[in-house]
Each structure stands twice: as C-alpha cells, then as structure tokens.
Amino acid sequence: MRDRESGIPFGRPPVADIAVPPFATGDEFNSFHVELQLYLASLDAGDVTVTTFALGQLVERSRRQGLAEQWAHPEPHILEIAVATYFPAPWTPLQIHTELMTTGVGYGTVGGPWGKKQVADVKKNRLLWGSDPIFRAIRARDGSWSVTGSERGVEFLEATLRTDDDMVLYRQYVERTFAAPFGARYSPTALPQLDRSAHAVRSAWAGHTTLPYIAEWNERPRPDESPDRG
C-alpha cells in the first residue's frame, strides 16, 4: 500500500478525551456527537463550507434524538461519517472492529453462520472481516499488525501496520465507500445545471457566513496561526 495514495493519515495520534461506543452515559453519547461536529468543521482548510454545515446538521439531529432515547451507539450513518473522515476517537483495533461489525456498517457484514463468526472470531490480537475477499489481521508481539486477504483460495499480503493506532486508521480506510461522482459515470447534461445551482448556493452561503455565529468560527486562530505566547 502506498501511504500517500491511500489517503490514510498514518501516525496521526488519537484524541484521548473522546468517548467511544458503547456509551455508558448520556454525557458520553453527547460528547462523541459534539466533538464529531467540531472535528468536521475543523476539516475545512478555509472558511466552513455549506457541505460541512449540512453534515453537522445531520450529526446534531442524531445527537438530540439519541440523547432523548438514551442510545448506547451512534446511528450507522453517523458512524460512517466518523469512519470516512478518520474521526480521531481513541479506539482500539478491537473496539472499532466490533462496533463496525455489530452495527452492520463493516465491510462484508453478512447474516447467518459466517456473519456470526465475523463478530465472534475476534480477539485483542486477531480480527476477521469481509466475505470475498476475506481479511484477517494478526497483531505481533512488537505491536505491529499484518493484514492478509484470501480470495478464491489465493492468499495475499494486504498491509503491514506499525502500531495499534495505524491499525485503527486502516480499519477505517477499508470501510470507506467510493462515492459518486468520483470515478463514476454521471449525466453530462445535468452537470452544467447543477454547477449553476451550486454556484448560486455558494454565493448565498458566502453572505450568510458573515453572520457572527459563523464568522467567529472562520476567524479563529488555526494551529499554525496561533498567537505568539512567548
């Protein structure tokens, strides 16, 4: 695997204070969703985009409903957003693997005996997922992981990860879905009309972002723009 092409932020440390499911309290559930919204907004390199704002609305709606109904897990689509953006919750490989498989978000999750084996045949140092191909991840004594695949009787080395944190990032990577229109066919006749509509929305959004509640966020110091404290 070529790290740069994969888009995996290997070496990026997790944020220790983020709660991971299953949530023991409403505070943990709330914290996960609030910090996910904060993280999504932080991903924009410049001013917050209308797309990020829409994602935040989706997470916020789920947060409110889950608090009212005392959910122990995020909804599948919220977990997918967290996974697709490499949300830096302090998962262990076993924690994120179990959450993905038991919620049905995990790649290759199926019912019947094989589906039960995927969930049951996991240990701290061994993970199993997929259907065709099947993937197995084994943790060595030095903390590194080897991921092998098996497809129609042919086995192959898929990846070697140096740490538990890198294994968590890789486990998120394999769950990311290729979304349209990237690498997919789309209507060439519809695109110009959609582009014009999108331009109108961006223009209107630029005016909306001058309101204090968004402008304050856009004008915040960034990590590489922090005031000199010396």
Contacts in CASP RR format, 6 or more apart in sequence:
PFRMAT RR
TARGET T0000
AUTHOR 0000-0000-0000
METHOD contacts of the structure
MODEL  1
MRDRESGIPFGRPPVADIAVPPFATGDEFNSFHVELQLYLASLDAGDVTV
TTFALGQLVERSRRQGLAEQWAHPEPHILEIAVATYFPAPWTPLQIHTEL
MTTGVGYGTVGGPWGKKQVADVKKNRLLWGSDPIFRAIRARDGSWSVTGS
ERGVEFLEATLRTDDDMVLYRQYVERTFAAPFGARYSPTALPQLDRSAHA
VRSAWAGHTTLPYIAEWNERPRPDESPDRG
1 158 0 8 1.000
1 159 0 8 1.000
3 10 0 8 1.000
6 173 0 8 1.000
7 173 0 8 1.000
8 86 0 8 1.000
8 166 0 8 1.000
8 169 0 8 1.000
8 170 0 8 1.000
8 173 0 8 1.000
9 86 0 8 1.000
9 169 0 8 1.000
10 161 0 8 1.000
10 162 0 8 1.000
10 166 0 8 1.000
10 169 0 8 1.000
11 163 0 8 1.000
11 165 0 8 1.000
11 166 0 8 1.000
11 169 0 8 1.000
12 86 0 8 1.000
12 88 0 8 1.000
12 165 0 8 1.000
12 169 0 8 1.000
13 88 0 8 1.000
13 165 0 8 1.000
14 88 0 8 1.000
14 89 0 8 1.000
14 90 0 8 1.000
14 91 0 8 1.000
14 165 0 8 1.000
14 168 0 8 1.000
15 35 0 8 1.000
15 88 0 8 1.000
15 89 0 8 1.000
15 90 0 8 1.000
16 90 0 8 1.000
17 31 0 8 1.000
18 31 0 8 1.000
18 32 0 8 1.000
18 35 0 8 1.000
18 87 0 8 1.000
18 88 0 8 1.000
18 89 0 8 1.000
18 90 0 8 1.000
19 27 0 8 1.000
19 28 0 8 1.000
19 29 0 8 1.000
19 31 0 8 1.000
19 32 0 8 1.000
19 89 0 8 1.000
20 32 0 8 1.000
20 89 0 8 1.000
20 90 0 8 1.000
20 91 0 8 1.000
20 95 0 8 1.000
20 96 0 8 1.000
20 99 0 8 1.000
21 32 0 8 1.000
21 72 0 8 1.000
21 73 0 8 1.000
21 74 0 8 1.000
21 99 0 8 1.000
22 72 0 8 1.000
22 73 0 8 1.000
23 29 0 8 1.000
23 32 0 8 1.000
23 71 0 8 1.000
23 72 0 8 1.000
23 73 0 8 1.000
24 72 0 8 1.000
26 67 0 8 1.000
26 70 0 8 1.000
29 63 0 8 1.000
29 66 0 8 1.000
29 67 0 8 1.000
29 70 0 8 1.000
29 71 0 8 1.000
29 72 0 8 1.000
29 74 0 8 1.000
30 63 0 8 1.000
30 67 0 8 1.000
32 74 0 8 1.000
32 89 0 8 1.000
33 59 0 8 1.000
33 60 0 8 1.000
33 62 0 8 1.000
33 63 0 8 1.000
33 74 0 8 1.000
33 78 0 8 1.000
34 63 0 8 1.000
36 59 0 8 1.000
36 78 0 8 1.000
36 81 0 8 1.000
36 82 0 8 1.000
36 87 0 8 1.000
37 56 0 8 1.000
37 59 0 8 1.000
37 60 0 8 1.000
37 63 0 8 1.000
39 85 0 8 1.000
39 87 0 8 1.000
39 88 0 8 1.000
40 52 0 8 1.000
40 55 0 8 1.000
40 56 0 8 1.000
40 59 0 8 1.000
40 81 0 8 1.000
40 85 0 8 1.000
41 48 0 8 1.000
41 52 0 8 1.000
41 56 0 8 1.000
41 217 0 8 1.000
43 52 0 8 1.000
43 85 0 8 1.000
44 52 0 8 1.000
46 218 0 8 1.000
47 209 0 8 1.000
47 218 0 8 1.000
48 209 0 8 1.000
48 214 0 8 1.000
48 217 0 8 1.000
48 218 0 8 1.000
49 205 0 8 1.000
50 201 0 8 1.000
50 202 0 8 1.000
50 205 0 8 1.000
55 81 0 8 1.000
58 77 0 8 1.000
58 78 0 8 1.000
58 81 0 8 1.000
59 78 0 8 1.000
59 81 0 8 1.000
62 74 0 8 1.000
62 75 0 8 1.000
62 77 0 8 1.000
62 78 0 8 1.000
65 71 0 8 1.000
73 79 0 8 1.000
73 99 0 8 1.000
73 103 0 8 1.000
74 82 0 8 1.000
76 103 0 8 1.000
76 104 0 8 1.000
76 105 0 8 1.000
79 99 0 8 1.000
79 100 0 8 1.000
79 103 0 8 1.000
79 105 0 8 1.000
80 105 0 8 1.000
80 175 0 8 1.000
80 177 0 8 1.000
81 87 0 8 1.000
82 89 0 8 1.000
83 100 0 8 1.000
83 105 0 8 1.000
83 172 0 8 1.000
83 175 0 8 1.000
83 176 0 8 1.000
84 172 0 8 1.000
84 175 0 8 1.000
84 176 0 8 1.000
84 177 0 8 1.000
86 169 0 8 1.000
86 172 0 8 1.000
91 99 0 8 1.000
91 168 0 8 1.000
92 124 0 8 1.000
92 164 0 8 1.000
92 168 0 8 1.000
93 127 0 8 1.000
93 137 0 8 1.000
93 139 0 8 1.000
93 145 0 8 1.000
93 164 0 8 1.000
93 167 0 8 1.000
93 168 0 8 1.000
93 171 0 8 1.000
94 122 0 8 1.000
94 123 0 8 1.000
94 124 0 8 1.000
94 127 0 8 1.000
96 168 0 8 1.000
96 171 0 8 1.000
96 172 0 8 1.000
97 122 0 8 1.000
97 127 0 8 1.000
97 129 0 8 1.000
97 171 0 8 1.000
98 119 0 8 1.000
98 122 0 8 1.000
99 105 0 8 1.000
100 106 0 8 1.000
100 107 0 8 1.000
100 109 0 8 1.000
100 129 0 8 1.000
100 171 0 8 1.000
100 175 0 8 1.000
101 109 0 8 1.000
101 118 0 8 1.000
101 119 0 8 1.000
101 122 0 8 1.000
101 129 0 8 1.000
102 119 0 8 1.000
105 175 0 8 1.000
106 129 0 8 1.000
106 175 0 8 1.000
107 129 0 8 1.000
107 130 0 8 1.000
107 174 0 8 1.000
107 175 0 8 1.000
108 118 0 8 1.000
108 129 0 8 1.000
108 130 0 8 1.000
108 131 0 8 1.000
109 115 0 8 1.000
109 118 0 8 1.000
109 129 0 8 1.000
109 130 0 8 1.000
110 118 0 8 1.000
110 131 0 8 1.000
114 131 0 8 1.000
117 128 0 8 1.000
118 128 0 8 1.000
118 129 0 8 1.000
118 130 0 8 1.000
121 128 0 8 1.000
122 128 0 8 1.000
124 139 0 8 1.000
125 138 0 8 1.000
125 139 0 8 1.000
126 136 0 8 1.000
126 137 0 8 1.000
126 138 0 8 1.000
126 139 0 8 1.000
127 135 0 8 1.000
127 136 0 8 1.000
127 137 0 8 1.000
127 171 0 8 1.000
128 134 0 8 1.000
128 135 0 8 1.000
128 136 0 8 1.000
128 137 0 8 1.000
129 135 0 8 1.000
129 174 0 8 1.000
132 151 0 8 1.000
132 152 0 8 1.000
133 149 0 8 1.000
133 150 0 8 1.000
133 151 0 8 1.000
134 149 0 8 1.000
134 150 0 8 1.000
134 151 0 8 1.000
135 147 0 8 1.000
135 148 0 8 1.000
135 149 0 8 1.000
135 150 0 8 1.000
135 158 0 8 1.000
135 174 0 8 1.000
136 147 0 8 1.000
136 148 0 8 1.000
136 149 0 8 1.000
136 150 0 8 1.000
137 145 0 8 1.000
137 146 0 8 1.000
137 147 0 8 1.000
137 148 0 8 1.000
137 167 0 8 1.000
137 171 0 8 1.000
138 145 0 8 1.000
138 146 0 8 1.000
138 148 0 8 1.000
139 145 0 8 1.000
139 164 0 8 1.000
139 167 0 8 1.000
140 146 0 8 1.000
143 162 0 8 1.000
143 163 0 8 1.000
143 164 0 8 1.000
144 160 0 8 1.000
144 161 0 8 1.000
144 162 0 8 1.000
144 163 0 8 1.000
145 159 0 8 1.000
145 160 0 8 1.000
145 161 0 8 1.000
145 164 0 8 1.000
145 166 0 8 1.000
145 167 0 8 1.000
145 170 0 8 1.000
146 157 0 8 1.000
146 159 0 8 1.000
146 160 0 8 1.000
146 161 0 8 1.000
147 157 0 8 1.000
147 158 0 8 1.000
147 159 0 8 1.000
147 160 0 8 1.000
147 161 0 8 1.000
147 170 0 8 1.000
148 155 0 8 1.000
148 156 0 8 1.000
148 157 0 8 1.000
148 158 0 8 1.000
149 155 0 8 1.000
149 156 0 8 1.000
149 157 0 8 1.000
149 158 0 8 1.000
150 156 0 8 1.000
159 170 0 8 1.000
161 167 0 8 1.000
161 170 0 8 1.000
178 184 0 8 1.000
180 186 0 8 1.000
208 214 0 8 1.000
209 215 0 8 1.000
209 218 0 8 1.000
221 227 0 8 1.000
END
